[in-house]
């Protein structure tokens, strides 16, 4: 029974002559050990462990041999790692448990082949190093992008500030109607460019995960009334009919008031902008289960089905949309980003020639963690 167990064991087994120390000669060895090392049993019998140990492990075993010799004569049980050089030259790593029986003059040693585990550890180590390098590269790219956008904001905002101030002064002091209108045009153009720069920077922050919500209690009724009141002169100038219908007793919601106002200005502003003169724009706000639903409906140009698939994607302005929409193409993607940060959703339903319906659904409470996002100054 012993010989069968020794011969057919799945772990490597060896009897080693201990007379000459911990690195003695092999007295017996089982089949699996011979298979792992690529030697026949006859080739391994009588040779020393020293002949098999990989060079990197020899200093360790030389120290171990001295330590064992200096200790007591009692039997010992040692556990350690070792690697042997196979006949074809490749390295085979083992976990070893050696039962040293000094009274008998030999050790019974169990070898567990850990090649697969070592290979997995090596692959994991390589993957970790690769991912670490990629993370460092991404961080470097993000840092460069932050620096670039900070510089861009500075370069764009610096000339706008005196331009806005000077045009405001001209509007206040100009007595000639023609000059006053020219000054107003300059002011509106500069103000519009300033808003576009803010939108672009907001989009950049969001893409880098650096956009934070400043959450507070919001009276959605008041927010929508203020937004429509602000945009009404523009709508009237285009001879639009702009209406707002709000379900009574809407609950107070949590959110970033300035960001949500930005979304509503964008969506209602688009409806005004892309609807031909004399159009109808209806804004409806209602409770929707445990959420609030805001619908902006117009009878403007509409958006084709193929373009509806990507209008919320940043930087995706297409040539074929030139007759449907214009601009940088970041207003809708930015609106969707802000709504998603609130835990809500935004959808569009449209048909060319009949208009569009944009629907925003917002939860009453912002999901935990969205208000704790990191924010940088650009």
GUDOLO-54274 format. One line per 8 residues: number of its first residue (from 1); their letters; for each residue x, y, z of C-alpha. Coordinates in steps of 0.05 Angstrom, whole numbers, plus 5000, padded with zeros to 4 digits. Layout:
GUDOLO-54274
NUM	A	X:Y:Z  ...
//
This chain:
GUDOLO-54274
1	XXXXXXXX	5000:5000:5000  5057:5048:5018  5093:5036:4953  5029:5046:4912  5014:5111:4949  5085:5135:4939  5086:5118:4865  5017:5144:4846
9	XXXXXXXX	5011:5207:4890  4991:5271:4854  5043:5311:4892  5117:5300:4882  5148:5254:4936  5220:5239:4950  5263:5205:5002  5328:5242:5011
17	XXXXXXXX	5390:5217:5046  5401:5265:5104  5469:5241:5124  5503:5297:5085  5456:5353:5108  5392:5384:5083  5414:5379:5011  5427:5304:5009
25	XXXXXXXX	5422:5252:4954  5356:5225:4928  5341:5154:4953  5272:5147:4921  5226:5191:4879  5156:5181:4851  5133:5183:4778  5100:5251:4778
33	XXXXXXXX	5164:5284:4802  5203:5250:4746  5151:5274:4696  5155:5346:4720  5231:5347:4716  5236:5308:4651  5284:5256:4680  5276:5181:4687
41	XXXXXXXX	5275:5152:4757  5343:5121:4747  5373:5188:4726  5349:5221:4790  5367:5166:4840  5433:5180:4875  5441:5252:4851  5442:5311:4900
49	XXXXXXXX	5389:5364:4907  5446:5412:4894  5448:5388:4822  5375:5406:4812  5365:5471:4850  5357:5533:4808  5416:5582:4817  5372:5636:4848
57	XXXXXXXX	5355:5589:4907  5424:5560:4922  5447:5615:4970  5383:5604:5011  5396:5530:5017  5468:5538:5034  5447:5581:5094  5392:5530:5111
65	XXXXXXXX	5442:5473:5111  5486:5509:5161  5426:5527:5205  5401:5455:5207  5469:5427:5225  5475:5476:5283  5408:5458:5313  5387:5400:5358
73	XXXXXXXX	5386:5328:5337  5310:5323:5341  5265:5311:5281  5242:5373:5245  5189:5395:5196  5207:5450:5147  5165:5487:5096  5196:5531:5042
81	XXXXXXXX	5195:5549:4969  5244:5522:4919  5255:5517:4844  5289:5460:4806  5319:5462:4736  5285:5410:4692  5325:5368:4642  5306:5414:4585
89	XXXXXXXX	5328:5475:4624  5262:5506:4644  5249:5524:4717  5197:5486:4758  5175:5521:4823  5153:5481:4883  5124:5490:4952  5161:5440:4996
97	XXXXXXXX	5145:5406:5061  5205:5367:5087  5199:5319:5146  5271:5311:5170  5281:5248:5212  5352:5252:5238  5348:5186:5275  5333:5151:5209
105	XXXXXXXX	5382:5193:5170  5334:5216:5115  5277:5264:5100  5209:5250:5070  5196:5310:5025  5131:5331:4991  5136:5375:4929  5075:5414:4906
113	XXXXXXXX	5083:5440:4835  5061:5514:4835  5078:5529:4762  5006:5548:4744  4999:5592:4805  5066:5626:4792  5047:5638:4719  4981:5668:4741
121	XXXXXXXX	5017:5712:4792  5065:5734:4738  5008:5750:4690  4971:5788:4744  5034:5826:4761  5045:5844:4688  4972:5864:4680  4976:5907:4743
129	XXXXXXXX	5039:5942:4717  5005:5953:4650  4942:5981:4681  4984:6024:4727  5021:6053:4667  4955:6065:4631  4926:6099:4693  4987:6143:4698
137	XXXXXXXX	4982:6160:4624  4908:6176:4631  4922:6220:4691  4977:6256:4652  4928:6267:4594  4874:6292:4642  4924:6340:4675  4945:6366:4607
145	XXXXXXXX	4872:6373:4586  4855:6411:4650  4915:6457:4640  4895:6469:4567  4823:6484:4583  4842:6530:4641  4887:6567:4592  4831:6568:4540
153	XXXXXXXX	4781:6597:4589  4830:6651:4608  4845:6668:4535  4771:6672:4516  4744:6705:4579  4798:6759:4584  4778:6798:4521  4703:6786:4534
161	XXXXXXXX	4703:6821:4602  4723:6891:4576  4680:6880:4514  4618:6867:4556  4634:6927:4601  4647:6974:4544  4584:6954:4506  4542:6963:4568
169	XXXXXXXX	4571:7032:4577  4556:7049:4504  4484:7025:4511  4475:7069:4572  4507:7132:4542  4491:7128:4468  4437:7178:4447  4437:7160:4374
177	XXXXXXXX	4389:7102:4361  4433:7070:4308  4494:7070:4353  4453:7044:4411  4429:6985:4369  4500:6970:4346  4523:6971:4419  4465:6925:4438
185	XXXXXXXX	4486:6877:4383  4558:6877:4408  4534:6864:4479  4488:6806:4458  4542:6775:4416  4593:6779:4472  4543:6753:4522  4525:6695:4477
193	XXXXXXXX	4599:6677:4467  4610:6681:4542  4552:6632:4553  4581:6584:4500  4648:6585:4535  4614:6568:4601  4576:6511:4567  4640:6483:4537
201	XXXXXXXX	4677:6485:4604  4617:6452:4638  4618:6397:4586  4693:6386:4596  4684:6380:4671  4628:6330:4662  4668:6287:4614  4726:6283:4663
209	XXXXXXXX	4679:6266:4721  4695:6332:4755  4626:6363:4753  4594:6371:4821  4522:6386:4838  4509:6439:4890  4446:6407:4917  4392:6448:4951
217	XXXXXXXX	4316:6449:4958  4285:6475:4893  4216:6503:4881  4208:6475:4811  4147:6519:4799  4187:6582:4813  4246:6558:4771  4203:6544:4710
225	XXXXXXXX	4165:6610:4717  4230:6649:4721  4258:6612:4660  4197:6625:4617  4193:6698:4639  4266:6707:4620  4257:6677:4550  4189:6708:4536
233	XXXXXXXX	4216:6772:4503  4257:6730:4454  4196:6687:4438  4153:6749:4428  4206:6780:4383  4199:6718:4338  4123:6723:4344  4118:6656:4381
241	XXXXXXXX	4064:6637:4430  4101:6611:4492  4057:6580:4546  4072:6548:4613  4025:6500:4648  4043:6475:4718  4004:6425:4758  3985:6457:4825
249	XXXXXXXX	4020:6438:4890  4083:6407:4860  4131:6380:4912  4197:6413:4927  4254:6374:4894  4328:6367:4908  4378:6390:4856  4428:6441:4831
257	XXXXXXXX	4384:6501:4816  4433:6536:4769  4447:6472:4730  4373:6455:4722  4360:6527:4701  4415:6518:4649  4380:6456:4622  4312:6491:4617
265	XXXXXXXX	4342:6553:4584  4375:6507:4534  4314:6465:4517  4263:6521:4514  4314:6566:4479  4324:6512:4426  4249:6509:4415  4247:6584:4405
273	XXXXXXXX	4308:6585:4361  4290:6528:4314  4216:6543:4307  4196:6587:4249  4165:6655:4266  4094:6650:4292  4105:6582:4324  4074:6551:4386
281	XXXXXXXX	4116:6527:4445  4082:6493:4503  4118:6478:4569  4083:6431:4617  4106:6411:4687  4072:6356:4727  4083:6305:4782  4100:6237:4753
289	XXXXXXXX	4097:6184:4808  4155:6200:4854  4186:6244:4801  4173:6309:4764  4163:6310:4688  4177:6371:4646  4154:6371:4574  4175:6423:4521
297	XXXXXXXX	4134:6417:4457  4141:6459:4394  4115:6458:4323  4182:6475:4292  4225:6441:4239  4231:6375:4277  4290:6327:4276  4298:6267:4230
305	XXXXXXXX	4299:6197:4262  4372:6185:4242  4394:6250:4275  4354:6236:4338  4401:6178:4352  4461:6222:4364  4437:6292:4383  4454:6278:4456
313	XXXXXXXX	4525:6257:4438  4578:6311:4450  4616:6341:4391  4572:6305:4341  4546:6363:4299  4534:6334:4229  4532:6370:4163  4464:6340:4146
321	XXXXXXXX	4435:6374:4207  4453:6444:4184  4381:6458:4165  4354:6429:4230  4402:6456:4282  4464:6499:4288  4517:6516:4340  4572:6478:4375
329	XXXXXXXX	4530:6417:4387  4542:6415:4462  4477:6443:4489  4436:6378:4487  4494:6333:4509  4507:6380:4567  4434:6381:4586  4431:6305:4586
337	XXXXXXXX	4495:6302:4628  4465:6348:4680  4399:6312:4681  4434:6245:4689  4476:6272:4746  4409:6287:4781  4389:6214:4770  4338:6233:4717
345	XXXXXXXX	4330:6223:4642  4317:6264:4580  4283:6239:4516  4262:6267:4449  4204:6251:4403  4204:6287:4337  4183:6285:4265  4209:6330:4210
353	XXXXXXXX	4159:6384:4193  4115:6375:4254  4160:6395:4312  4193:6363:4372  4176:6342:4443  4232:6340:4495  4216:6306:4561  4257:6313:4624
361	XXXXXXXX	4242:6267:4683  4274:6285:4750  4272:6248:4816  4249:6285:4878  4315:6268:4912  4385:6268:4881  4419:6199:4886  4470:6194:4942
369	XXXXXXXX	4541:6212:4920  4524:6255:4860  4532:6318:4901  4601:6295:4925  4634:6294:4857  4701:6328:4853  4702:6396:4818  4760:6437:4792
377	XX	4766:6509:4773  4774:6520:4699
//
